[in-house]
Amino acid sequence: MSEVSGRPVGRSRTGVGAKFLLTVGVLVLAVFAVASVAALGLDRLHRNTQSLADQRLRTVQDSADLVAATFALHETALLQIAADDAQTDASVDAELEGTLIPKFERAAEVLLQDYTGDPASARTVVHVRDGLQAYLALHAQHVTTVDSHGRETLTAAARSELAQKIDFIFGDLVDQGEALRAAEAVRADQTRRAADDAYGSTLLELAVSAVLSLLLGLAVATLLIRNLVPRIRAYSQFAAQVAAGRATADLIPRGHDELTELGVALNDMVHQRQQLAAVEQAQAEFMETLQVTGTEDEAQSLVQRHLERSLAGSSVVVLRRNNSANRLEAATSIPAGEALAERLVGAEPRSCAAIRLSRTHREGATPPLLSCTLCSLRDQPSTCEPLLVGGEVIGSVLVTSTEPPGPAEEGMVRNTVAQAAPMLANLRNLALAEFRANNDALTGLPNKRATDDTLKRMVAQASRSISPLTAIMLDLDHFKQINDRYGHGKGDEVLAAVGTTVLACLRAGDFGGRFGGEEFLLLLPESSAQTAVHVAERIRSAIESITIVGVESPITASLGIAELLQHAGTPDGLVHEADRALYTAKAEGRNRIVIATPAAAPAEVSQAR
């Protein structure tokens, strides 16, 4: 026998209903058998009683009738012999021939019919009937004892001899008839005894059948009780423990009926409940952790870790729109060797089918009508859930696994994405708000407030660590003329280009912000004034090479450099000294770099070539 999901297969099963039906059927058959035996016995008793009442009694009566007819013939024959006158003789003769002899013959015929199935008794009746012929022959010879004139035809001796013959003939007939009647009485008694015996045997059979039926019913009921009651009790205890929330071992279903299926279903229910509890606990932990994430990147990484931990053998990548919402990029790491990284280069949000359709998109063995540019033609099945917030799709979560996820796994992914999407949106909006509050919308560089905060922070850090910090103040030359001549739109383009150029020329760890108007403040930690000159020269040269369509005037910048502690000891002093160096560069012809000096007159380092 094999088992699949705890369910026995490969064997026929007998249901609980079938078992009870079988029990009822057995009991019904037993009762029917008892009733049948009783009915048959009573029927036999009834037939025997009827036979005793009808046949034997009738036969006894018919035997008595034959004996009575024989007696009557005997008495009448003797009376005829004793008659003294012709009238009496004639009267007796008429009675014999007209009444008694026919009555005797009828009684014999009736008795013969009674003994149709009894040859021995029938022969006795025939013997009695044939015995009358001897009398009739004697009667024919001596028809009368007195003639018509009243004279006796027989002597006294003849009369006596004739009477003796008559006595002999009828005495034998009477004896034969009495013997038949006695035998029939014995038979009647035997019939009665047979009826009693049949009644007794029927009662015995009925009692035995009832006892056997009862024993059979008790045996079947006992088997059912031993088979069902312990299992039902165990299932009840199991359900009570589960309802109380106590840990319990799995049921061990026995048998092959509905109770077995119930046990398997209870085990499955508990397993599903445990899995659901584990999922809910994991989701609760995920939500608690998600609430304390500080950045969008941290929250997206949390989504990736949570899903990969919950879905064994899966790989998760969170995709998001960029700040301009015109490109799709990976917010989390992509497994090595994945073609997804190459496909994301320059990918638009519409490239993701889940984002395009705003619903779940699956890729597997059977390609959908709308294939995803990013997910199609992959070796493993994938499910992509859109991050939907307020009708806007801000990204998607791509889950790749070795096997297609089941309903439970897909439900968990949907819940995770639905819970994470608002938080990701809030973190993005918060980051965007902070960016907009601290950055200049035109150049993308930190604004004046953010620059001041950064200046104070970097000065304090440099002071604590006694490390160098150099400030570069940059100002565009003749920028007002550009606005006046080419318009403020072109001036904004120049500022945006300068901001991009400054960011491109700065090193990792350096800071650049828009200080106001066309002025920019650059902070170079761990750099002396002499080191900052090289960075400033790279920036000055790059700005000088900027070209804007429609702007014919050259774009140049003047830069002033001041070093903390060497030229000033406070944030404001550092900016002031760098600003003084900047104005010196402008006064000396612009498009140049000047380092601040402790003396009143700064020294020029480089000039336009």
Secondary structure by P-SEA (a helix, b strand, c coil): ccccccccccbbbbcaaaaaaaaaaaaaaaaaaaaaaaaaaaaaaaaaaaaaacaaaaaaaaaaaaaaaaaaaaaaaaaaaacccaaaaaaaaaaaaccaaaaaaaaaaaaaaaacccaaaaaaaaaaaaaaaaaaaaaaaccccccccccccccaaaaaaaaaaaaaaaaaaaaaaaaaaaaaaaaaaaaaaaaaaaaaaaaaaaaaaaaaaaaaaaaaaaaaaaacaaaaaaaaaaaaaaaacccccccccccccaaaaaaaaaaaaaaaaaaaaaaaaaaaaaaaaaaacccaaaaaaaaaaaaaaacccbbbbbbbbcccccbbbbcccccccccccccccccccccccccccccccccccccccccccccccccccbbbbbbcccccccbbbbbbccccccaaaaaaaaaaaaaaaaaaaaaaaaaaaaaaaccccccccccaaaaaaaaaaaaaaaaaacbbbbbbbbbbcaaaaaaaaccaaaaaaaaaaaaaaaaaaccccbbbbbccccbbbbbbcccccccaaaaaaaaaaaaaacccccccccccbbbbbbbcccccccaaaaaaaaaaaaaaaaaacccbbbbbccccbbbbccccc
